[in-house]
Amino acid sequence: MGKALDGVRILDFTHVQSGPTCTQLLAWFGADVIKVERAGAGDITREQLRDIPDADSLYFTMLNHNKRSVTIDTKNPEGKLVLEALIQKCDVLVENFAPGALDRMGFTWGRIQELNPKMIVASVKGFGPGPYEDCKVYENVAQCVGGSASTTGFDDGPPVVTGAQIGDSGTGLHLALGIVTALYQRTMTGRGQKVLAAMQDGVLNLCRVKLRDQQRLERTGVMKEYPQYPNGTFGEAVPRAGNASGGGQPGWILKCKGWEHDPNAYIYFITQAPVWVKICNVIGKEEWATDPEYATPTARLPRLKEIFAEIERWTMTKTKFEAMEILNKYDIPCGPILSMKEIAEDDSLRKTGTIVEVDHPVRGKYLTVGNPIKLSDSPTDVTRSPLLGEHTDEVMAELGYSREQIEALRTAGAI
């Protein structure tokens, strides 16, 4: 059976993380992704954070699986002609250049439409149209301007960025959805269109519950599920909530056995209302099940710190895995804090293809993240990232160039 995106050809002008995340996902679903790079240099992440001299870095390899690499000098007149040929053959052009860079190369939206009216041009930018649209944005900047940092951390400390790359990879995922949607619409209209995913917008979309809370705060002046209630104070903006869930099911991170020497010996514990009686029985506080001061969610809200302290006295007698095994028997929602080492060694994640071992001709075997989205009729096979320019001759031949013409272009410095 073929792949979901068989027959779709992507012209990949992306670099670093946000764009490559998008195009890698499309490649995993079967699209032919042709990554265009500069000869002799390529994507800057090939050399960033290297752990093996002269080998492509893990930063690059883990974001560019299942792609083909070609080198083209787009400033060379002959190279520009090659690029025009690729635009005519491809379905989607994806770029995360600085604003206006594509226009300066001579490939405005109008010119691309002349070459291929079915072409979809997809872009990652830091901001959408507005006062900041020309500003350069990186991961942590996106988290700050998208509302994540101001609502992350504890209320007695500064804003905090998260280790999850919600600005770069998160926006790449949004862009991939936009591309697939545009491809679907093209089947009915026959026309291409522009797709934009701004990093600020992507982060805000992932922080929508905080925008929800901002409006609630403005109406009520208090949010009872936040740790500032009942003894703290609320200002005009949504505060940092520590490890509170910020939703209708109060949760907190609690110490487990061994926390003194293991920085990840913790578990996330949710005091879900339907299993409150079971929680009381497990931690040995059976009387709380009927005590009016603890029996209802409303009564528990001002006592959450006391409740979690009592639960923690129980979790500290168990390892995080022992606690999880016991709690899951009673459908009490929880989750151990897993380190990256524990995740890398998790056999179940390898069996599902979430963690994949890949062999690279230069760096050897390494672990990477596989496709997080599983299709029953289109399983993902993760193949290694391409060497710089590895597929230049192959792609040129597919465009109709003879061997002699390819060598002439190489001599001219066009490829």
HELIX and SHEET records of a PDB file:
HELIX    1   1 SER A   18  TRP A   28  1                                  11    
HELIX    2   2 ILE A   44  ARG A   46  5                                   3    
HELIX    3   3 LEU A   58  THR A   61  1                                   4    
HELIX    4   4 PRO A   77  LYS A   89  1                                  13    
HELIX    5   5 ALA A  101  ARG A  104  1                                   4    
HELIX    6   6 TRP A  109  LEU A  115  1                                   7    
HELIX    7   7 GLU A  139  VAL A  145  1                                   7    
HELIX    8   8 ALA A  149  THR A  151  5                                   3    
HELIX    9   9 ASP A  168  THR A  189  1                                  22    
HELIX   10  10 MET A  199  LEU A  206  1                                   8    
HELIX   11  11 ARG A  208  THR A  220  1                                  13    
HELIX   12  12 ALA A  273  VAL A  275  5                                   3    
HELIX   13  13 TRP A  276  VAL A  282  1                                   7    
HELIX   14  14 GLU A  286  ALA A  289  5                                   4    
HELIX   15  15 PRO A  297  ARG A  300  1                                   4    
HELIX   16  16 LEU A  301  ARG A  303  5                                   3    
HELIX   17  17 LEU A  304  THR A  315  1                                  12    
HELIX   18  18 LYS A  320  LYS A  329  1                                  10    
HELIX   19  19 MET A  340  ALA A  344  1                                   5    
HELIX   20  20 ASP A  347  LYS A  351  1                                   5    
HELIX   21  21 THR A  392  GLU A  398  1                                   7    
HELIX   22  22 ARG A  403  THR A  411  1                                   9    
SHEET    1   A 6 LYS A  67  THR A  71  0                                        
SHEET    2   A 6 ASP A  32  GLU A  37  1                                        
SHEET    3   A 6 ARG A   9  PHE A  13  1                                        
SHEET    4   A 6 VAL A  92  GLU A  95  1                                        
SHEET    5   A 6 ILE A 120  LYS A 125  1                                        
SHEET    6   A 6 LYS A 194  ALA A 198  1                                        
SHEET    1   B 3 GLY A 251  LYS A 255  0                                        
SHEET    2   B 3 TYR A 266  ILE A 270 -1                                        
SHEET    3   B 3 CYS A 334  PRO A 336 -1                                        
SHEET    1   C 2 ILE A 355  HIS A 360  0                                        
SHEET    2   C 2 GLY A 364  VAL A 369 -1                                        
END                                                                             
